[in-house]
Amino acid sequence: MAHEALFAALKHPLDATDFDDLGQKYKGKVRDCYSTDDGRRIIVVTDRISAFDRGLGVLPLKGQILNKIATWWFEQTRNLVPNHVIATPDPNVTIAKECTPLPVEMVMRAYLTGTTSTSIWVHYARGERTFCGHTLPEGLRCHEKLPVPILTPSTKAAQGGHDVSASRDEILQMTGMPPEDFDRAAELSRILFEEGQRLSQQKGLILVDTKYEFGKTAEGEIVVIDEIHTPDSSRYWFLESYDKRLQTGEAPESFDKEYLRRFLSEQGFMGDGPIPHIPDEVRVEATVRYLKAIEQLMGEPFVPNLESPLPRIRRNLGI
């Protein structure tokens, strides 16, 4: 996609919605969700971007990109792990089963990396050798592969708060959730991550780490909700250049929101204090990296809808 189209899309982003006639609204960091009386959740994926648990404005066409790749991954894994998807009637919209979210984010990690306060590398670099109940070996380098993938769950902070990584026992104590619910979600997370890594490697990519959210349906079934394996919830590296960059001490080539995190880190921002100005050029480049991710994964070009998003969504939802 031409950069000109992305700069043009940045002039009319989908930054907020107000569809009161759809149902009760819940505004998340990225998604606006509407609960209907008939047991559905209408999820509008906006162009909002967050990092370090802070809202950072918008990226052009980000909502369409996220919705597209999440839908693709849900379809790829639906025979392994049940999910909440019913339909995708609009590039920015998914209609799903209404679920009661579990009070935990299931984070799977396969590499020693990251820049946020909850990242495994930040803890390791401080000299800590136990992370979320896992004992880590000495002598690992930044961005190096862990001996085995590990589950490092975290709390789900309210907007503006910070997630806290913790062990299974600590999560159970903090949340009060039933152990059997945690263990089922943990089992499903490992299945999803293994399949995500397998399919990504086939496309020349490394699925480095990711987070999953789960919910209970009205029938009591635990299913994966929200999104899976998107550049927002996951870290991807290029397989071809990984080994060489690791040997030379360079950061791996990535095309997720780590690019934006690194830009902010270079400005001295790690989540606290005023958010630095993010130039349009940086926002467009971040979207370009998102595009590379989904096009390489799906093996086809991404074709955006460049209509004004709010009227189009109303039309496609019949409201």
N, C-alpha and C positions, 0 to 999 in steps of 0.2 A: 504494500500500500504506500502511495506517495506521502511524503512527510507533509505536503501541503494540505492533504485531506485531514490529517491529524490536527494540524494547527487550526483548520477551519472547524473541526468538531469540538475543539477546546473552547470555542466561542459560545456554544450552546450545549453544555454538559448536562447530564442527568444527575443533578446534585441533591435533589429532594423531590418527594412526591406528597400529594395531599388528596388521596382517593378515599374520602370518608365514607362514601357509599359502598365500598368493598367490605368493610367490617372493622373490627377493633384493630388499631394500628400499634405496632411495636417498631421503634426505630433502633436498628443496630448500628455498628460502626460503618458497615458498607450496605447492608440490606434494609429496605423498608418492608415490613411484613404485615399482612392483613389477615386476621382470623375471621372466617366466615361462620355462619350459624350451622352450616351443614358439614362441619368437620374438615374443612380444607384450610390450607394456609397459602395465600398468594404472596409470593416472594418477588419483590422488585429489586434487582441487582443494580445499584446505582454506580456512578463513576467515582464515588468517594474512595479515598485511599487513606489507610492508617498504617502507622509503624511506631514502634516504641510505645504502643498503647495510646497513641495520640492521633486525632484526626488531622490530616495534612492537606485538605482540599480535594481536588479532583485530578484524574488523568483522562485524556480523551479516549472515548469508546471503551473504557475499562470494563464497564458493566456488561456490555455485549460479549466481550472476550471471556470474562469469567463465567458467564452463564453458558456460553458455548462449550468451553472445555469441561465444566462441571457436568453438563448434560452428557457429554461424550464419555467421561469416566464413569458416571452412574450407569450408563448403558453397558460399558465394557465389563463392569463388575457385578451387575445385578444378579447373575446366577451364582455368585459366591457369597455375597452379603446383601441382605435386603435393604432397600432404601426408601425414601419418602416420596419419590417423584411420581406425579400423576400425568402432567403434560407441560409443554413449553410453548405457549401460544404466542409469544413475542420474544424478540431477541434479548430483552432485558428481564423477562418474567418466567418464573417456574411456578406451577401450581402443584402443591404437595399435600400429603396427608398431615393433618394437625397432630403434632406429637408433644409430649411433655419432655423437655430437654433434661438429660442427665447433667448434674452440676459439676462436670469435669470435662476438660479437654484432653483427649488422648493424643499425646505427642510421641511419634516414632522417630528415632534418630539412628542413622547409620554411620555418621561421620562426626569428628570432633571439630565443630565450627560454630559460627554465630557471633553476633555483636551486641545482642540485647542482654538485659540483666538476667533473663531466664535462660540464656544460651549455655550450652555445655562447655564451650571453649572458654567463656569468661570465667566460669567457676574453676576450670582446670588450670587456667593461667594464673589464678590466685593461689595455686598450690593445693586445692581441694581434690581429693581422690575418691570421694564418694558423692554420687549425684543421683538423687531420687531413689536411693536404696541400692544403686549399682556401684560396685567397686571398679575403679578404672586403673589400668596398668600405668606404670611410670614410663617416661620416655616418648610419649606420643607427641606429634607435631600438630600445629594448627592445620585443619582441613584433612587430616589423616583419617582413614577408615577405621572404625571401631572393630574390635574382634568379632562382635555380633551386634545386630541391631537391638536397640533397647527401647523400652517404653518408659517415657518420663512424663507422667501426667501433670497437669497443672489445674489450679483453680480457674474459674471463669469470673474475672473481675468485671464490675460494672464499668460503664463508659467513664473514661478518665482515670480509672484505677489500674493497678498493675497485677498481672497474673503471677501466681506463685507456683513454681515447680516443687513437687513433693513426691514422696514415696507413696505406694499403695496404702499403707497403714495410716500415713498422715492425711491423705485425701479422705479416707473413710472417716477419720476422726473430725476433720474440718467440715465435711459436708453432711455427714450422717446418712449417706446413701447406702443401700443394702450391698453387702459384699458380692452377692451373686450378680447384681447389675454391673458392678465394676468389672468383675471377672469376665462376664459375657462381652462387654464392650472392649476389653483388652484383647480377648480372643479374636473378635472381628477386626480390630485394628491391625493385628499381626497378619491376618489373611489379606486385608486390603493393601498393606504396605508391601508384602511379598509380591503380590500381583502387580502393584504399581511399579516396583523396581524392575520386575521382569519385562513388562511392556515398554518401559522407558528405555531400558538397555537395548532392546530391539531397535529403537529409533535413534540410538547413538547418544542417549542422555543418561544422567545419573539422578535418580530421585534420592536426594540427600537426606531430607527429613520432611515431616509433614505433621499436620494436626487433624484429628477427626472429632466430630461432635456426633453424639448419639441421642436418640429420644425414644420414648415409649409410645406406641400407637394406642388407640382406644382399646384394642384387644390385648394389650400388654406385651406386644412384641417389641424388642429392641432393634431399631433400624438406624442406619447412618443418615444424618440430616445435614442441612446447611450446604456444604460443598465438599468435594474431594479432589485432591491433587491439582488444584489450580495454582497459578503463580502467586496468589495471595496467601494460600495456606501451606505452600510447599516451597522447598528450595530445590532448584534444578541446576546441574552443571553439565557442560559438554564433556562427553566421555573421551573424545579424541584427544583433547588437550590436557586432560586432568593430570596424568602422570608427569608430563614434562613440567607443568606449572608447580606441582608439588615439590619436585626435585629442585627447582630454582627459587622456591620460596615465594612464588607469586600466588595471588588469590585466584582460585579457579574461575573460568569463564562462566558467568551465570546470566540467566534471563528471567529473573523473578524480582520481587520488590527489594531484594538485597542491594540492587543498584541504587535505589533511592535511599536505603538505610546508610549505605556507604557515603553517599553525597552529604547526607545530614551529619554523619559522624565527622566528616572532614571539616564541617563548619563548627564542630565542637558541640553538636547537639546529640544527646543520648536519651532524650525523653522528658527532661525537666527544663523548665524555663521557657522563654519565648521561642516559637518555631521560626527558624531562619526562612528568608524568602527563597522560594523554589522557582527558578526561571522557567518560562514556557518551554525552552529548549530541553531542559532536564525532564519535564513532564512528558514531552513527546518521545524522548529517547526511552523513558521507562516503558511507555506503551509499545514502542518498537520491540523491546525485549519480551514483553508479554506476547506479542504477535509471533515472534520467532518460536516461543515455547509451544503454542498451540498448533502452529502450522507444521512444525517438525513432528509433534506427537501424532496428530491426526493424518498427516501425509497429504494435506490438501490446503489450498489457500483460504484464508479467512476473508469472507465477503461481508463487509459491514452494511448495516442499514443506516443511511445518513439522513433520514427524515427527522424532523423535530420530534424528540422522544415522547414527550407527554401526550400530545394528541394521538400519536401512533399507538401508544399503550392503551389509551382509552378506547380507541377503535377496536383493537384486537381483543380487548376484554369485554367489549360490549357495554361500556359504562358511559 
